[in-house]
Amino acid sequence: MSYAVPPTRTAAVVRQLRNEIVTGDLPPGTLIKDAELAARLGVSITPVREAIAQLSVEGLIDIAPNRTRHVTRVTQKNALELIDVMSVLACAGFEWGVDNLTATHLELLRQRQDEFVTALRDGNVLAAGAAGADFSTTVILASGNRELQSMVDLVVARTMRILAMTAESDLWRIWIDGHADIVRLLDAGDNRGALARYRKIYVDYRAAVEQELFDDQ
């Protein structure tokens, strides 16, 4: 995740639509119409179609055989499956990267945690999600395996959709407390303990999502 200005119109449209889907401004099941989107965003049809194709790859937009497009519906089954996949990928990256962390990395983790908490306090769900994702990315990239990070990036927006409907969601607390514990353990030199705590975030997160109400119809 990044706060950088998108380099192209397509990237800008991707970011705008992704943000609207993640925050629920475009609710699950919403029909996506190229021309209406292009007019609203002030761009041509081409970057809109390219953005839709990208978001389809990310699993945020469904493209039916008749070419109609809808915002992907979130059911409990696919939410739990997504968490399981994200857990495998992210925990592998954390395990491979944790022993490579330097003092600079630790300071960056503290900064991201502060940004995470501040953004939620301010009600800025998108900034909170970006800071939370960057917390994990810092450790994953320390592994040196950029292919793994690319795979994580493909599912992180869908993971945020489960989390990021409101800044008041109790689900955020699992990540806030977990990240804080991880920073303390890393500061104490307990890398194995930090890894175990990171894994527990996903266990707790999955259990909490199982208790949430979803439309599985």
MARBA-3410 file (N, C-alpha, C, O; in Angstrom, 1 decimal):
217
0.8,-1.2,0.0,0.0,0.0,0.0,0.9,1.2,0.0,2.0,1.2,0.5 ~ 0.3,2.3,-0.6,1.2,3.5,-0.7,0.3,4.8,-0.7,-0.9,4.7,-1.1 ~ 0.9,5.9,-0.3,0.2,7.1,-0.3,0.6,7.9,-1.6,0.2,9.1,-1.8 ~ 1.5,7.3,-2.4,2.0,8.0,-3.6,0.9,8.4,-4.6,-0.1,7.7,-4.7 ~ 1.1,9.5,-5.3,0.2,9.9,-6.4,0.3,8.8,-7.5,1.4,8.5,-8.0
-0.9,8.3,-8.0,-0.8,7.3,-9.1,-0.2,7.9,-10.3,-0.4,9.0,-10.6 ~ 0.6,7.1,-11.0,1.4,7.6,-12.2,0.6,7.8,-13.4,1.0,8.5,-14.3 ~ -0.6,7.1,-13.5,-1.4,7.1,-14.7,-2.9,7.3,-14.4,-3.3,7.2,-13.2 ~ -3.7,7.6,-15.4,-5.1,7.8,-15.2,-5.7,6.4,-14.8,-6.6,6.4,-13.9 ~ -5.3,5.4,-15.4,-5.8,4.0,-15.0,-5.5,3.7,-13.5,-6.4,3.3,-12.8
-4.3,4.0,-13.1,-3.9,3.8,-11.7,-4.7,4.6,-10.8,-5.1,4.2,-9.7 ~ -5.0,5.9,-11.2,-5.9,6.8,-10.4,-7.3,6.2,-10.2,-7.9,6.3,-9.2 ~ -7.8,5.7,-11.4,-9.2,5.2,-11.3,-9.2,3.9,-10.5,-10.1,3.7,-9.7 ~ -8.2,3.0,-10.6,-8.1,1.8,-9.8,-8.1,2.2,-8.3,-8.9,1.6,-7.6 ~ -7.3,3.2,-8.0,-7.3,3.6,-6.5,-8.6,4.1,-6.1,-9.1,3.8,-5.0
-9.2,5.0,-6.9,-10.5,5.6,-6.5,-11.6,4.5,-6.3,-12.3,4.5,-5.3 ~ -11.7,3.6,-7.3,-12.7,2.6,-7.2,-12.4,1.6,-6.1,-13.3,1.2,-5.4 ~ -11.2,1.2,-5.9,-10.8,0.3,-4.8,-11.2,0.9,-3.5,-11.7,0.3,-2.6 ~ -10.9,2.2,-3.3,-11.2,2.9,-2.1,-12.7,2.9,-1.8,-13.2,2.7,-0.7 ~ -13.5,3.2,-2.9,-15.0,3.2,-2.8,-15.5,1.8,-2.4,-16.5,1.7,-1.7
-14.9,0.8,-3.0,-15.4,-0.6,-2.7,-15.0,-1.0,-1.2,-15.8,-1.5,-0.5 ~ -13.8,-0.7,-0.9,-13.3,-1.1,0.5,-14.1,-0.4,1.6,-14.4,-1.0,2.6 ~ -14.4,0.9,1.4,-15.2,1.6,2.4,-16.7,1.4,2.3,-17.4,1.8,3.2 ~ -17.2,0.7,1.3,-18.6,0.5,1.2,-19.3,1.6,0.5,-20.6,1.5,0.4 ~ -18.7,2.6,0.0,-19.3,3.6,-0.8,-19.9,3.0,-2.1,-21.0,3.5,-2.6
-19.3,2.0,-2.6,-19.9,1.1,-3.7,-20.2,-0.2,-3.0,-19.3,-1.0,-2.9 ~ -21.4,-0.4,-2.6,-21.7,-1.6,-1.8,-21.7,-2.9,-2.6,-21.7,-2.8,-3.9 ~ -21.5,-4.1,-2.0,-21.5,-5.3,-2.7,-22.8,-5.5,-3.6,-23.9,-5.1,-3.1 ~ -22.6,-5.9,-4.8,-23.7,-6.1,-5.7,-24.0,-4.9,-6.6,-24.8,-5.0,-7.5 ~ -23.3,-3.8,-6.4,-23.5,-2.6,-7.2,-23.2,-2.8,-8.6,-22.1,-3.4,-8.9
-24.0,-2.5,-9.6,-23.8,-2.6,-11.0,-22.8,-1.5,-11.4,-22.9,-0.4,-11.1 ~ -21.7,-2.0,-12.1,-20.7,-1.1,-12.6,-20.9,-0.8,-14.0,-20.9,-1.7,-14.9 ~ -21.1,0.5,-14.4,-21.3,0.9,-15.8,-20.2,1.8,-16.2,-19.9,2.9,-15.6 ~ -19.5,1.4,-17.3,-18.3,2.1,-17.8,-18.6,3.6,-18.0,-17.9,4.5,-17.5 ~ -19.6,3.9,-18.8,-19.9,5.3,-19.2,-20.2,6.2,-18.0,-19.7,7.3,-17.9
-21.0,5.7,-17.0,-21.3,6.4,-15.9,-20.1,6.7,-15.0,-19.9,7.8,-14.5 ~ -19.3,5.7,-14.9,-18.0,5.9,-14.1,-17.1,6.9,-14.7,-16.6,7.8,-14.1 ~ -17.0,6.8,-16.1,-16.1,7.7,-16.8,-16.5,9.1,-16.6,-15.7,10.0,-16.4 ~ -17.9,9.3,-16.7,-18.4,10.7,-16.6,-18.2,11.2,-15.2,-17.8,12.4,-15.0 ~ -18.4,10.4,-14.2,-18.3,10.8,-12.8,-16.9,11.1,-12.4,-16.6,12.1,-11.7
-15.9,10.4,-13.0,-14.5,10.5,-12.6,-13.8,11.5,-13.6,-12.6,11.8,-13.3 ~ -14.5,11.9,-14.6,-13.9,12.8,-15.6,-12.7,12.2,-16.4,-11.8,12.9,-16.7 ~ -12.9,11.0,-16.8,-11.9,10.3,-17.6,-12.6,9.6,-18.8,-13.8,9.6,-18.9 ~ -11.8,9.1,-19.7,-12.3,8.4,-20.9,-12.7,7.0,-20.5,-12.4,6.5,-19.4 ~ -13.4,6.3,-21.4,-13.8,4.9,-21.1,-12.6,4.0,-20.9,-12.7,3.1,-20.1
-11.5,4.2,-21.7,-10.4,3.3,-21.6,-9.8,3.0,-20.2,-9.7,1.9,-19.8 ~ -9.4,4.1,-19.5,-8.9,3.8,-18.2,-9.9,3.2,-17.2,-9.5,2.5,-16.3 ~ -11.2,3.5,-17.4,-12.2,2.8,-16.6,-12.2,1.3,-16.8,-12.3,0.5,-15.9 ~ -12.2,1.0,-18.1,-12.2,-0.5,-18.5,-11.0,-1.2,-18.0,-11.0,-2.3,-17.5 ~ -9.8,-0.5,-18.1,-8.6,-1.1,-17.6,-8.6,-1.2,-16.1,-8.1,-2.2,-15.6
-9.2,-0.3,-15.4,-9.3,-0.3,-14.0,-10.2,-1.5,-13.5,-9.9,-2.2,-12.6 ~ -11.3,-1.6,-14.2,-12.3,-2.7,-13.9,-11.6,-4.1,-14.1,-11.8,-5.0,-13.3 ~ -10.8,-4.2,-15.1,-10.1,-5.5,-15.4,-9.1,-5.7,-14.2,-9.0,-6.9,-13.8 ~ -8.4,-4.7,-13.8,-7.5,-4.9,-12.6,-8.2,-5.3,-11.4,-7.8,-6.1,-10.6 ~ -9.3,-4.6,-11.1,-10.1,-4.9,-9.9,-10.7,-6.2,-9.9,-11.0,-6.8,-8.9
-11.0,-6.7,-11.1,-11.5,-8.1,-11.3,-10.4,-9.1,-10.9,-10.7,-10.1,-10.2 ~ -9.2,-8.8,-11.3,-8.1,-9.7,-10.9,-7.9,-9.7,-9.4,-7.6,-10.7,-8.8 ~ -8.2,-8.6,-8.7,-8.0,-8.5,-7.3,-9.2,-9.0,-6.6,-9.3,-9.2,-5.3 ~ -10.3,-9.4,-7.3,-11.4,-10.0,-6.7,-12.4,-9.1,-6.2,-13.3,-9.4,-5.4 ~ -12.3,-7.8,-6.5,-13.3,-6.8,-6.0,-14.5,-6.5,-6.9,-15.5,-6.1,-6.5
-14.3,-6.9,-8.2,-15.4,-6.8,-9.2,-15.6,-8.1,-9.9,-14.6,-8.7,-10.3 ~ -16.8,-8.5,-10.0,-17.2,-9.8,-10.7,-17.6,-9.4,-12.1,-18.4,-8.5,-12.3 ~ -17.1,-10.1,-13.1,-17.5,-9.9,-14.5,-18.2,-11.1,-14.9,-17.6,-12.2,-15.0 ~ -19.5,-11.0,-15.2,-20.3,-12.1,-15.6,-20.1,-12.5,-17.0,-19.5,-11.7,-17.8 ~ -20.5,-13.7,-17.4,-20.4,-14.2,-18.8,-21.0,-13.2,-19.8,-20.5,-13.1,-21.0
-22.1,-12.5,-19.4,-22.7,-11.5,-20.3,-22.0,-10.2,-20.3,-22.5,-9.2,-20.9 ~ -20.9,-10.1,-19.6,-20.0,-8.9,-19.5,-20.6,-7.8,-18.5,-19.9,-6.8,-18.4 ~ -21.7,-8.1,-17.8,-22.1,-7.1,-16.8,-21.1,-7.2,-15.6,-20.5,-8.3,-15.3 ~ -20.9,-6.1,-14.9,-19.9,-6.1,-13.8,-20.6,-5.6,-12.6,-21.5,-4.7,-12.6 ~ -20.3,-6.3,-11.5,-20.9,-5.9,-10.2,-19.8,-6.0,-9.1,-18.8,-6.7,-9.3
-19.9,-5.1,-8.1,-19.0,-5.2,-7.0,-19.2,-6.6,-6.3,-20.3,-7.0,-6.0 ~ -18.1,-7.3,-6.1,-18.2,-8.6,-5.5,-18.9,-8.6,-4.2,-18.6,-7.8,-3.3 ~ -19.8,-9.6,-4.0,-20.5,-9.8,-2.7,-19.6,-10.5,-1.7,-18.8,-11.4,-2.1 ~ -19.7,-10.1,-0.5,-18.9,-10.7,0.6,-19.7,-11.7,1.4,-20.7,-11.3,2.0 ~ -19.4,-13.0,1.3,-20.1,-13.9,2.1,-19.2,-14.4,3.2,-18.0,-14.2,3.1
-19.7,-15.0,4.2,-18.9,-15.5,5.3,-17.9,-16.6,4.8,-16.7,-16.6,5.2 ~ -18.4,-17.4,3.9,-17.5,-18.5,3.4,-16.3,-17.9,2.6,-15.2,-18.3,2.9 ~ -16.5,-17.0,1.7,-15.4,-16.5,1.0,-14.5,-15.5,1.9,-13.3,-15.4,1.6 ~ -15.1,-14.9,2.9,-14.3,-14.1,3.8,-13.4,-15.0,4.6,-12.2,-14.6,4.7 ~ -13.9,-16.1,5.1,-13.0,-17.0,5.9,-11.9,-17.6,5.0,-10.8,-17.8,5.4
-12.3,-18.0,3.7,-11.3,-18.5,2.8,-10.2,-17.5,2.5,-9.0,-17.9,2.5 ~ -10.6,-16.3,2.4,-9.6,-15.2,2.1,-8.7,-15.0,3.3,-7.5,-14.8,3.1 ~ -9.2,-15.0,4.5,-8.4,-14.9,5.7,-7.4,-16.0,5.8,-6.2,-15.8,6.1 ~ -7.8,-17.2,5.4,-6.9,-18.4,5.5,-5.8,-18.2,4.5,-4.6,-18.5,4.8 ~ -6.1,-17.7,3.3,-5.0,-17.5,2.3,-4.1,-16.4,2.7,-2.9,-16.5,2.6
-4.7,-15.3,3.2,-3.9,-14.1,3.6,-3.0,-14.6,4.8,-1.8,-14.1,4.9 ~ -3.5,-15.4,5.7,-2.7,-15.8,6.8,-1.5,-16.6,6.4,-0.4,-16.4,6.9 ~ -1.7,-17.6,5.4,-0.5,-18.4,5.0,0.5,-17.5,4.3,1.7,-17.6,4.6 ~ 0.1,-16.6,3.5,1.1,-15.7,2.8,1.8,-14.7,3.7,3.0,-14.7,3.7 ~ 1.0,-14.0,4.5,1.6,-13.0,5.4,2.4,-13.6,6.5,3.5,-13.0,6.8
2.0,-14.7,7.0,2.8,-15.3,8.1,4.1,-15.9,7.6,5.1,-15.9,8.3 ~ 4.1,-16.4,6.4,5.3,-16.9,5.7,6.3,-15.7,5.6,7.4,-15.9,5.9 ~ 5.7,-14.6,5.0,6.6,-13.4,4.9,7.2,-12.9,6.2,8.3,-12.5,6.2 ~ 6.3,-12.9,7.2,6.8,-12.4,8.5,7.9,-13.4,9.0,8.9,-12.9,9.6 ~ 7.7,-14.7,8.9,8.7,-15.6,9.4,10.0,-15.5,8.6,11.1,-15.5,9.3
9.9,-15.3,7.3,11.2,-15.1,6.5,11.9,-13.8,6.8,13.1,-13.7,6.6 ~ 11.1,-12.8,7.1,11.7,-11.5,7.3,12.1,-11.0,8.6,12.9,-10.1,8.8 ~ 11.5,-11.6,9.7,11.7,-11.1,11.0,13.1,-11.1,11.5,13.5,-10.2,12.2 ~ 13.9,-12.1,11.1,15.3,-12.1,11.6,16.2,-11.1,10.8,17.4,-10.9,11.2 ~ 15.7,-10.5,9.8,16.4,-9.5,9.0,16.1,-8.1,9.4,16.7,-7.2,8.8
15.2,-7.9,10.4,14.9,-6.6,10.8,16.0,-5.8,11.4,16.7,-6.4,12.3 ~ 16.1,-4.6,11.1,17.2,-3.7,11.7,16.5,-2.7,12.6,15.3,-2.6,12.7 ~ 17.3,-1.8,13.2,16.8,-0.8,14.0,15.9,0.2,13.2,14.9,0.7,13.6 ~ 16.3,0.4,11.9,15.6,1.2,11.0,14.2,0.6,10.8,13.2,1.4,10.7 ~ 14.2,-0.7,10.5,12.9,-1.3,10.3,12.0,-1.2,11.6,10.8,-0.9,11.4
12.5,-1.4,12.7,11.8,-1.2,14.0,11.2,0.2,14.1,10.0,0.3,14.6 ~ 12.0,1.2,13.8,11.4,2.5,13.9,10.3,2.7,12.9,9.3,3.4,13.2 ~ 10.4,2.1,11.7,9.4,2.2,10.7,8.1,1.5,11.2,7.0,2.0,11.0 ~ 8.2,0.4,11.9,7.1,-0.3,12.4,6.4,0.6,13.5,5.2,0.6,13.5 ~ 7.2,1.2,14.3,6.6,2.1,15.3,5.8,3.3,14.6,4.7,3.7,15.1
6.4,3.8,13.6,5.7,4.9,12.9,4.4,4.4,12.2,3.4,5.1,12.3 ~ 4.4,3.3,11.6,3.2,2.8,11.0,2.1,2.5,12.0,1.0,2.7,11.8 ~ 2.5,2.0,13.2,1.6,1.7,14.2,1.0,3.0,14.7,-0.2,3.1,15.0 ~ 1.8,4.0,14.9,1.3,5.4,15.3,0.3,5.9,14.3,-0.8,6.5,14.6 ~ 0.6,5.8,13.0,-0.2,6.2,11.9,-1.6,5.5,11.9,-2.6,6.0,11.7
-1.5,4.2,12.2,-2.6,3.3,12.2,-3.6,3.8,13.3,-4.8,4.0,13.0 ~ -3.1,3.9,14.5,-3.9,4.4,15.6,-4.5,5.7,15.4,-5.7,6.0,15.6 ~ -3.7,6.7,14.9,-4.1,8.0,14.7,-5.2,8.1,13.6,-6.2,8.8,13.8 ~ -5.0,7.3,12.5,-6.0,7.4,11.4,-7.4,6.8,11.9,-8.4,7.4,11.6 ~ -7.4,5.8,12.7,-8.6,5.3,13.2,-9.3,6.3,14.2,-10.5,6.4,14.2
-8.5,6.9,15.0,-9.0,7.9,15.9,-9.7,9.1,15.2,-10.7,9.6,15.6 ~ -9.1,9.4,14.0,-9.6,10.4,13.1,-10.8,10.0,12.2,-11.4,10.8,11.5 ~ -11.1,8.7,12.3,-12.1,8.1,11.4,-11.7,7.9,10.0,-12.6,7.7,9.1 ~ -10.4,7.9,9.7,-9.9,7.8,8.3,-9.6,6.3,8.1,-8.4,5.8,8.3 ~ -10.6,5.6,7.6,-10.4,4.1,7.4,-9.4,3.8,6.4,-8.6,2.8,6.6
-9.3,4.5,5.3,-8.4,4.2,4.2,-7.0,4.4,4.7,-6.1,3.5,4.4 ~ -6.7,5.5,5.4,-5.3,5.7,5.9,-5.0,4.6,6.9,-3.8,4.2,7.0 ~ -5.9,4.2,7.7,-5.7,3.2,8.7,-5.3,1.9,8.0,-4.4,1.2,8.4 ~ -6.1,1.5,7.0,-5.8,0.3,6.3,-4.5,0.3,5.6,-3.7,-0.7,5.6 ~ -4.1,1.5,5.0,-2.8,1.6,4.4,-1.6,1.4,5.4,-0.7,0.7,5.2
-1.8,2.1,6.6,-0.7,2.0,7.6,-0.6,0.6,8.1,0.5,0.1,8.4 ~ -1.8,0.0,8.4,-1.8,-1.4,8.9,-1.1,-2.4,7.9,-0.4,-3.2,8.3 ~ -1.4,-2.2,6.6,-0.8,-3.0,5.6,0.7,-2.8,5.5,1.4,-3.7,5.3 ~ 1.1,-1.5,5.6,2.5,-1.2,5.5,3.3,-1.8,6.7,4.5,-2.1,6.6 ~ 2.6,-1.9,7.8,3.3,-2.6,9.0,3.7,-4.0,8.6,4.9,-4.3,8.8
2.8,-4.8,8.0,3.2,-6.1,7.6,4.2,-6.1,6.4,5.1,-6.9,6.4 ~ 4.0,-5.2,5.5,4.9,-5.1,4.3,6.3,-4.9,4.7,7.2,-5.4,4.1 ~ 6.5,-4.0,5.8,7.9,-3.8,6.2,8.6,-5.0,6.6,9.8,-5.2,6.2 ~ 7.9,-6.0,7.2,8.6,-7.2,7.6,8.7,-8.2,6.4,9.7,-8.8,6.3 ~ 7.6,-8.2,5.6,7.7,-9.1,4.5,8.8,-8.8,3.5,9.5,-9.6,3.0
8.9,-7.5,3.2,10.0,-7.0,2.3,11.4,-7.3,2.9,12.3,-7.4,2.1 ~ 11.5,-7.3,4.2,12.8,-7.6,4.8,13.2,-9.1,4.5,14.4,-9.4,4.6 ~ 12.3,-9.9,4.1,12.6,-11.3,3.7,13.4,-11.3,2.3,14.1,-12.2,2.0 ~ 13.2,-10.2,1.6,13.9,-10.1,0.2,13.0,-10.8,-0.8,13.5,-10.9,-2.0 ~ 11.9,-11.3,-0.5,11.0,-12.0,-1.4,9.9,-11.1,-2.0,8.8,-11.1,-1.4
10.2,-10.4,-3.0,9.2,-9.5,-3.6,8.0,-10.2,-4.2,6.9,-9.6,-4.3 ~ 8.2,-11.4,-4.7,7.1,-12.1,-5.3,6.1,-12.4,-4.3,4.9,-12.4,-4.6 ~ 6.5,-12.8,-3.1,5.5,-13.0,-2.0,4.7,-11.7,-1.7,3.5,-11.8,-1.5 ~ 5.4,-10.6,-1.7,4.7,-9.4,-1.4,3.7,-9.0,-2.5,2.6,-8.5,-2.2 ~ 4.0,-9.4,-3.7,3.1,-9.2,-4.9,1.8,-10.0,-4.7,0.7,-9.5,-5.0
2.0,-11.2,-4.2,0.8,-12.1,-3.9,0.0,-11.5,-2.8,-1.2,-11.5,-2.9 ~ 0.6,-11.0,-1.7,-0.1,-10.4,-0.6,-0.9,-9.2,-1.1,-2.0,-9.0,-0.7 ~ -0.3,-8.4,-2.0,-0.9,-7.2,-2.5,-2.2,-7.5,-3.2,-3.2,-6.7,-3.2 ~ -2.3,-8.7,-3.8,-3.5,-9.0,-4.6,-4.7,-9.3,-3.7,-5.8,-9.1,-4.1 ~ -4.5,-9.7,-2.5,-5.6,-10.0,-1.6,-5.8,-9.0,-0.4,-6.8,-9.1,0.3
-4.8,-8.1,-0.3,-5.0,-7.2,0.9,-6.2,-6.3,0.8,-6.8,-6.0,1.8 ~ -6.6,-5.8,-0.4,-7.8,-4.9,-0.5,-9.0,-5.7,-0.1,-9.9,-5.1,0.5 ~ -9.1,-7.0,-0.6,-10.3,-7.7,-0.2,-10.3,-8.0,1.3,-11.4,-8.0,1.9 ~ -9.1,-8.2,1.9,-9.1,-8.4,3.4,-9.5,-7.1,4.1,-10.3,-7.2,5.1 ~ -9.2,-5.9,3.5,-9.6,-4.7,4.1,-11.1,-4.5,4.0,-11.7,-3.8,4.9
-11.7,-5.0,3.0,-13.1,-4.9,2.9,-13.9,-5.5,4.1,-14.9,-4.9,4.5 ~ -13.4,-6.6,4.6,-14.0,-7.3,5.7,-13.8,-6.4,6.9,-14.7,-6.3,7.8 ~ -12.7,-5.7,7.0,-12.3,-5.0,8.2,-12.9,-3.6,8.2,-13.4,-3.1,9.2 ~ -12.8,-2.9,7.0,-12.8,-1.4,7.0,-14.1,-0.8,6.7,-14.1,0.2,6.0 ~ -15.2,-1.3,7.2,-16.4,-0.6,6.9,-16.6,0.6,7.8,-17.1,1.6,7.3
-16.2,0.6,9.0,-16.3,1.7,9.9,-15.0,1.8,10.8,-14.5,0.8,11.1 ~ -14.7,3.0,11.2,-13.5,3.1,12.0,-13.8,2.6,13.4,-12.9,2.3,14.2 ~ -15.1,2.4,13.7,-15.5,1.9,15.1,-15.5,0.4,15.2,-15.8,-0.1,16.3 ~ -15.3,-0.3,14.1,-15.4,-1.7,14.1,-14.5,-2.4,15.1,-13.3,-2.0,15.2 ~ -15.0,-3.3,15.9,-14.2,-4.0,16.9,-13.1,-4.8,16.3,-12.1,-5.2,16.9
-13.2,-5.2,15.0,-12.2,-6.0,14.3,-10.9,-5.2,14.3,-9.8,-5.9,14.3 ~ -10.9,-3.9,14.2,-9.6,-3.2,14.2,-8.8,-3.4,15.4,-7.6,-3.4,15.4 ~ -9.5,-3.6,16.6,-8.7,-3.8,17.9,-7.8,-5.0,17.8,-6.7,-4.9,18.5 ~ -8.2,-6.0,17.1,-7.3,-7.2,17.0,-6.0,-6.8,16.4,-4.9,-7.3,16.9 ~ -6.0,-6.0,15.4,-4.8,-5.6,14.7,-4.0,-4.5,15.5,-2.7,-4.6,15.6
-4.7,-3.6,16.1,-4.0,-2.6,16.9,-3.2,-3.2,18.1,-2.1,-2.9,18.3 ~ -3.9,-4.1,18.9,-3.3,-4.7,20.0,-2.2,-5.6,19.6,-1.1,-5.7,20.2 ~ -2.4,-6.4,18.5,-1.4,-7.3,18.0,-0.2,-6.6,17.5,0.9,-7.0,17.9 ~ -0.3,-5.5,16.8,0.9,-4.8,16.3,1.7,-4.2,17.5,2.9,-4.2,17.5 ~ 0.9,-3.7,18.5,1.6,-3.1,19.6,2.4,-4.2,20.4,3.6,-3.9,20.8
1.8,-5.3,20.5,2.6,-6.4,21.2,3.8,-6.9,20.4,4.9,-7.1,21.0 ~ 3.6,-6.9,19.1,4.8,-7.3,18.2,5.9,-6.3,18.3,7.1,-6.7,18.4 ~ 5.6,-5.0,18.3,6.7,-4.0,18.5,7.4,-4.2,19.8,8.6,-4.1,19.9 ~ 6.7,-4.5,20.9,7.3,-4.7,22.2,8.2,-5.9,22.2,9.3,-5.9,22.7 ~ 7.7,-7.0,21.6,8.5,-8.2,21.5,9.8,-8.0,20.7,10.8,-8.5,21.1
9.6,-7.4,19.6,10.8,-7.1,18.7,11.8,-6.2,19.4,13.0,-6.5,19.3 ~ 11.3,-5.2,20.1,12.2,-4.3,20.9,13.0,-5.1,22.0,14.1,-4.8,22.3 ~ 12.4,-6.2,22.5,13.0,-7.0,23.5,13.9,-8.1,22.9,14.5,-8.9,23.6 ~ 13.9,-8.2,21.6,14.7,-9.2,20.9,14.1,-10.5,20.8,14.8,-11.5,20.4 ~ 12.8,-10.6,21.1,12.1,-11.9,21.0,11.4,-12.1,19.7,10.2,-11.9,19.5
12.2,-12.4,18.7,11.6,-12.6,17.3,10.6,-13.7,17.2,9.6,-13.6,16.5 ~ 10.9,-14.9,17.9,10.0,-16.0,17.9,8.7,-15.6,18.5,7.6,-16.0,18.0 ~ 8.7,-14.9,19.6,7.5,-14.4,20.2,6.7,-13.5,19.4,5.5,-13.6,19.3 ~ 7.4,-12.6,18.6,6.8,-11.7,17.7,6.1,-12.5,16.6,4.9,-12.1,16.2 ~ 6.7,-13.5,16.1,6.1,-14.3,15.0,4.9,-15.0,15.5,3.8,-15.0,14.9
5.0,-15.6,16.7,3.8,-16.3,17.3,2.6,-15.3,17.5,1.5,-15.6,17.3 ~ 3.0,-14.1,17.9,1.9,-13.1,18.1,1.3,-12.6,16.8,0.1,-12.4,16.8 ~ 2.1,-12.6,15.8,1.6,-12.2,14.5,0.6,-13.3,14.0,-0.5,-13.0,13.4 ~ 1.0,-14.5,14.2,0.1,-15.6,13.8,-1.2,-15.6,14.5,-2.3,-15.9,14.0 ~ -1.1,-15.2,15.8,-2.3,-15.2,16.6,-3.3,-14.1,16.2,-4.5,-14.2,16.3
-2.8,-13.0,15.6,-3.7,-12.0,15.0,-4.7,-12.6,14.0,-5.9,-12.4,14.1 ~ -4.1,-13.5,13.2,-5.0,-14.1,12.1,-5.9,-15.1,12.8,-7.1,-15.2,12.3 ~ -5.5,-15.8,13.8,-6.4,-16.8,14.5,-7.6,-16.0,15.1,-8.7,-16.4,15.0 ~ -7.2,-14.9,15.8,-8.2,-14.1,16.5,-9.2,-13.4,15.5,-10.4,-13.3,15.7 ~ -8.6,-12.9,14.4,-9.3,-12.2,13.3,-10.3,-13.2,12.7,-11.5,-12.8,12.5
-9.9,-14.4,12.4,-10.8,-15.4,11.8,-11.9,-15.7,12.7,-13.1,-15.8,12.3 ~ -11.6,-15.9,14.0,-12.7,-16.3,14.9,-13.7,-15.1,15.1,-14.9,-15.4,15.2 ~ -13.2,-13.9,15.0,-14.1,-12.7,15.1,-15.0,-12.6,13.9,-16.2,-12.4,14.0 ~ -14.4,-12.8,12.7,-15.2,-12.8,11.5,-16.2,-13.9,11.4,-17.3,-13.7,10.9 ~ -15.9,-15.0,12.0,-16.9,-16.1,12.1,-18.2,-15.7,12.8,-19.3,-16.2,12.6
-18.0,-14.7,13.7,-19.2,-14.3,14.5,-19.9,-13.1,13.9,-21.0,-12.8,14.3 ~ -19.3,-12.6,12.8,-20.0,-11.5,12.1,-21.2,-12.0,11.3,-21.2,-13.2,10.9 ~ -22.1,-11.1,10.9,-23.2,-11.5,10.1,-22.9,-11.2,8.7,-22.5,-10.0,8.3 ~ -23.1,-12.1,7.8,-22.9,-12.0,6.4,-24.1,-12.4,5.6,-24.9,-13.3,6.1 ~ -24.3,-11.9,4.4,-25.4,-12.3,3.5,-24.8,-13.5,2.7,-24.1,-13.2,1.7
-25.1,-14.7,3.0,-24.6,-15.9,2.3,-25.6,-16.4,1.3,-25.4,-17.5,0.7 ~ -26.5,-15.6,0.9,-27.5,-16.0,-0.1,-26.9,-15.9,-1.5,-27.6,-16.2,-2.5
END
